[in-house]
């Protein structure tokens, strides 16, 4: 049993009208998961609601404005200092212009069915397979 605290993080699954979602690649400016792909998002600050954190993180990382519309899933994984509980939210794009922060160096729009083929950050692979299977039907 680990004595590490739990931290909450959020991720935004932004899907366009062609059924593709936005993935962004972590740059060398990051401490962890350099070169891995992920959905925009990050840690929830103390006292911040998870939906406010989601909108803030997406805006900081991509320049886009989003509105949460549902829960895509949740994952968990362990890091050096904490155990992470990550809530992945389906969001609607409502504005902004795509401009990546220094934490990310590339972006791509990927078909949900193709998600499992990408080199994703810890924990996202299983959820990506679930979303891909749901969209194959």
PAKOL-771635 format. One record per residue (C-alpha): residue in three letters; chain; z, y, x. Coordinates in steps of 0.001 Angstrom, whole numbers, padded with zeros to 6 digits, m for minus. Example, Ala and Ser with C-alpha at 12.3 -4.5 7.8 and 13.67 -1.06 7.14 Angstrom:
// PAKOL-771635
<pt roza="ALA" guba="A" Z="007800" Y="m004500" X="012300"/>
<pt roza="SER" guba="A" Z="007140" Y="m001060" X="013670"/>
END
This chain:
// PAKOL-771635
<pt roza="UNK" guba="A" Z="000000" Y="000000" X="000000"/>
<pt roza="UNK" guba="A" Z="m001007" Y="003365" X="001417"/>
<pt roza="UNK" guba="A" Z="001297" Y="006389" X="001511"/>
<pt roza="UNK" guba="A" Z="m001704" Y="008711" X="001539"/>
<pt roza="UNK" guba="A" Z="m001860" Y="011237" X="m001305"/>
<pt roza="UNK" guba="A" Z="m004627" Y="011172" X="m003875"/>
<pt roza="UNK" guba="A" Z="m007034" Y="014115" X="m003962"/>
<pt roza="UNK" guba="A" Z="m009431" Y="014838" X="m006795"/>
<pt roza="UNK" guba="A" Z="m013057" Y="015696" X="m006118"/>
<pt roza="UNK" guba="A" Z="m015985" Y="016282" X="m008451"/>
<pt roza="UNK" guba="A" Z="m019727" Y="015632" X="m008155"/>
<pt roza="UNK" guba="A" Z="m022577" Y="016973" X="m010294"/>
<pt roza="UNK" guba="A" Z="m025393" Y="014682" X="m011389"/>
<pt roza="UNK" guba="A" Z="m028094" Y="017278" X="m012095"/>
<pt roza="UNK" guba="A" Z="m031045" Y="015619" X="m013841"/>
<pt roza="UNK" guba="A" Z="m034318" Y="017458" X="m014443"/>
<pt roza="UNK" guba="A" Z="m036727" Y="016984" X="m017359"/>
<pt roza="UNK" guba="A" Z="m038624" Y="014334" X="m015366"/>
<pt roza="UNK" guba="A" Z="m035535" Y="012092" X="m015029"/>
<pt roza="UNK" guba="A" Z="m034924" Y="012967" X="m011378"/>
<pt roza="UNK" guba="A" Z="m031562" Y="013958" X="m009935"/>
<pt roza="UNK" guba="A" Z="m030804" Y="016328" X="m007105"/>
<pt roza="UNK" guba="A" Z="m029529" Y="014815" X="m003847"/>
<pt roza="UNK" guba="A" Z="m028475" Y="016926" X="m000871"/>
<pt roza="UNK" guba="A" Z="m028041" Y="015702" X="002726"/>
<pt roza="UNK" guba="A" Z="m024902" Y="016471" X="004713"/>
<pt roza="UNK" guba="A" Z="m025632" Y="018472" X="007867"/>
<pt roza="UNK" guba="A" Z="m024061" Y="018385" X="011328"/>
<pt roza="UNK" guba="A" Z="m021750" Y="021202" X="010182"/>
<pt roza="UNK" guba="A" Z="m019763" Y="018583" X="008206"/>
<pt roza="UNK" guba="A" Z="m016837" Y="016583" X="009606"/>
<pt roza="UNK" guba="A" Z="m017632" Y="013439" X="007621"/>
<pt roza="UNK" guba="A" Z="m020698" Y="011532" X="006418"/>
<pt roza="UNK" guba="A" Z="m023263" Y="013512" X="008480"/>
<pt roza="UNK" guba="A" Z="m026807" Y="012563" X="007479"/>
<pt roza="UNK" guba="A" Z="m025724" Y="010907" X="004227"/>
<pt roza="UNK" guba="A" Z="m027013" Y="011951" X="000811"/>
<pt roza="UNK" guba="A" Z="m024820" Y="013007" X="m002108"/>
<pt roza="UNK" guba="A" Z="m024666" Y="014880" X="m005360"/>
<pt roza="UNK" guba="A" Z="m023370" Y="018449" X="m005048"/>
<pt roza="UNK" guba="A" Z="m019618" Y="018884" X="m005410"/>
<pt roza="UNK" guba="A" Z="m016338" Y="018788" X="m003562"/>
<pt roza="UNK" guba="A" Z="m012574" Y="018898" X="m003769"/>
<pt roza="UNK" guba="A" Z="m010679" Y="020452" X="m006644"/>
<pt roza="UNK" guba="A" Z="m008329" Y="023219" X="m005466"/>
<pt roza="UNK" guba="A" Z="m004692" Y="023248" X="m006569"/>
<pt roza="UNK" guba="A" Z="m004381" Y="024785" X="m010041"/>
<pt roza="UNK" guba="A" Z="m008155" Y="024630" X="m010652"/>
<pt roza="UNK" guba="A" Z="m009595" Y="022704" X="m013584"/>
<pt roza="UNK" guba="A" Z="m012107" Y="020040" X="m012592"/>
<pt roza="UNK" guba="A" Z="m014940" Y="021680" X="m014579"/>
<pt roza="UNK" guba="A" Z="m014311" Y="025054" X="m012882"/>
<pt roza="UNK" guba="A" Z="m014262" Y="023268" X="m009505"/>
<pt roza="UNK" guba="A" Z="m017534" Y="021545" X="m010341"/>
<pt roza="UNK" guba="A" Z="m019281" Y="024812" X="m011222"/>
<pt roza="UNK" guba="A" Z="m017836" Y="026533" X="m008103"/>
<pt roza="UNK" guba="A" Z="m018784" Y="023727" X="m005714"/>
<pt roza="UNK" guba="A" Z="m022327" Y="023387" X="m007074"/>
<pt roza="UNK" guba="A" Z="m022828" Y="027159" X="m006802"/>
<pt roza="UNK" guba="A" Z="m021464" Y="027230" X="m003213"/>
<pt roza="UNK" guba="A" Z="m023549" Y="024254" X="m002045"/>
<pt roza="UNK" guba="A" Z="m026835" Y="024851" X="m003889"/>
<pt roza="UNK" guba="A" Z="m026910" Y="028324" X="m005470"/>
<pt roza="UNK" guba="A" Z="m027386" Y="026668" X="m008873"/>
<pt roza="UNK" guba="A" Z="m025409" Y="027282" X="m012063"/>
<pt roza="UNK" guba="A" Z="m024537" Y="024235" X="m014139"/>
<pt roza="UNK" guba="A" Z="m022705" Y="023316" X="m017324"/>
<pt roza="UNK" guba="A" Z="m020873" Y="019955" X="m017546"/>
<pt roza="UNK" guba="A" Z="m022111" Y="017834" X="m020488"/>
<pt roza="UNK" guba="A" Z="m020556" Y="014399" X="m019902"/>
<pt roza="UNK" guba="A" Z="m019001" Y="011904" X="m017528"/>
<pt roza="UNK" guba="A" Z="m021402" Y="009858" X="m015392"/>
<pt roza="UNK" guba="A" Z="m018628" Y="007792" X="m013818"/>
<pt roza="UNK" guba="A" Z="m015747" Y="007759" X="m011376"/>
<pt roza="UNK" guba="A" Z="m015325" Y="006305" X="m007912"/>
<pt roza="UNK" guba="A" Z="m012586" Y="006014" X="m005336"/>
<pt roza="UNK" guba="A" Z="m012489" Y="005660" X="m001570"/>
<pt roza="UNK" guba="A" Z="m010131" Y="006255" X="001318"/>
<pt roza="UNK" guba="A" Z="m010411" Y="008896" X="004041"/>
<pt roza="UNK" guba="A" Z="m008186" Y="009511" X="007096"/>
<pt roza="UNK" guba="A" Z="m005740" Y="011850" X="005346"/>
<pt roza="UNK" guba="A" Z="m006127" Y="011020" X="001645"/>
<pt roza="UNK" guba="A" Z="m007350" Y="008634" X="m001006"/>
<pt roza="UNK" guba="A" Z="m010134" Y="010260" X="m002982"/>
<pt roza="UNK" guba="A" Z="m010657" Y="009977" X="m006735"/>
<pt roza="UNK" guba="A" Z="m014101" Y="011374" X="m007523"/>
<pt roza="UNK" guba="A" Z="m015209" Y="012285" X="m011027"/>
<pt roza="UNK" guba="A" Z="m019007" Y="012402" X="m011309"/>
<pt roza="UNK" guba="A" Z="m020187" Y="014602" X="m014160"/>
<pt roza="UNK" guba="A" Z="m023541" Y="014848" X="m015892"/>
<pt roza="UNK" guba="A" Z="m024487" Y="018512" X="m015898"/>
<pt roza="UNK" guba="A" Z="m027182" Y="020722" X="m017345"/>
<pt roza="UNK" guba="A" Z="m028911" Y="023211" X="m015054"/>
<pt roza="UNK" guba="A" Z="m028510" Y="026674" X="m016582"/>
<pt roza="UNK" guba="A" Z="m029627" Y="029037" X="m013798"/>
<pt roza="UNK" guba="A" Z="m029741" Y="030051" X="m010168"/>
<pt roza="UNK" guba="A" Z="m032172" Y="029426" X="m007342"/>
<pt roza="UNK" guba="A" Z="m031856" Y="026429" X="m005046"/>
<pt roza="UNK" guba="A" Z="m030472" Y="027541" X="m001677"/>
<pt roza="UNK" guba="A" Z="m028438" Y="025077" X="000399"/>
<pt roza="UNK" guba="A" Z="m025221" Y="026021" X="002182"/>
<pt roza="UNK" guba="A" Z="m024747" Y="025252" X="005880"/>
<pt roza="UNK" guba="A" Z="m023010" Y="021993" X="004877"/>
<pt roza="UNK" guba="A" Z="m026380" Y="020559" X="003815"/>
<pt roza="UNK" guba="A" Z="m029749" Y="020598" X="005547"/>
<pt roza="UNK" guba="A" Z="m032144" Y="018969" X="003051"/>
<pt roza="UNK" guba="A" Z="m032568" Y="018363" X="m000646"/>
<pt roza="UNK" guba="A" Z="m034706" Y="016024" X="m002704"/>
<pt roza="UNK" guba="A" Z="m035232" Y="015227" X="m006385"/>
<pt roza="UNK" guba="A" Z="m035016" Y="011451" X="m006822"/>
<pt roza="UNK" guba="A" Z="m035773" Y="009245" X="m009810"/>
<pt roza="UNK" guba="A" Z="m032521" Y="007765" X="m011128"/>
<pt roza="UNK" guba="A" Z="m034112" Y="004319" X="m010814"/>
<pt roza="UNK" guba="A" Z="m034678" Y="004934" X="m007069"/>
<pt roza="UNK" guba="A" Z="m031108" Y="006167" X="m006366"/>
<pt roza="UNK" guba="A" Z="m029763" Y="002895" X="m004915"/>
<pt roza="UNK" guba="A" Z="m032376" Y="003016" X="m002119"/>
<pt roza="UNK" guba="A" Z="m030879" Y="006198" X="m000625"/>
<pt roza="UNK" guba="A" Z="m028214" Y="006305" X="002115"/>
<pt roza="UNK" guba="A" Z="m025423" Y="007774" X="m000019"/>
<pt roza="UNK" guba="A" Z="m021899" Y="008865" X="000922"/>
<pt roza="UNK" guba="A" Z="m018987" Y="006437" X="000460"/>
<pt roza="UNK" guba="A" Z="m018516" Y="005140" X="m003048"/>
<pt roza="UNK" guba="A" Z="m021663" Y="006590" X="m004592"/>
<pt roza="UNK" guba="A" Z="m023762" Y="003442" X="m004088"/>
<pt roza="UNK" guba="A" Z="m022147" Y="001418" X="m006870"/>
<pt roza="UNK" guba="A" Z="m022355" Y="004283" X="m009346"/>
<pt roza="UNK" guba="A" Z="m025989" Y="004884" X="m008317"/>
<pt roza="UNK" guba="A" Z="m026793" Y="001218" X="m009111"/>
<pt roza="UNK" guba="A" Z="m025118" Y="001559" X="m012534"/>
<pt roza="UNK" guba="A" Z="m027067" Y="004735" X="m013367"/>
<pt roza="UNK" guba="A" Z="m030332" Y="003183" X="m012145"/>
<pt roza="UNK" guba="A" Z="m029814" Y="000081" X="m014307"/>
<pt roza="UNK" guba="A" Z="m029044" Y="002233" X="m017353"/>
<pt roza="UNK" guba="A" Z="m032276" Y="004224" X="m016876"/>
<pt roza="UNK" guba="A" Z="m034464" Y="001138" X="m016335"/>
<pt roza="UNK" guba="A" Z="m033784" Y="m000010" X="m019898"/>
END
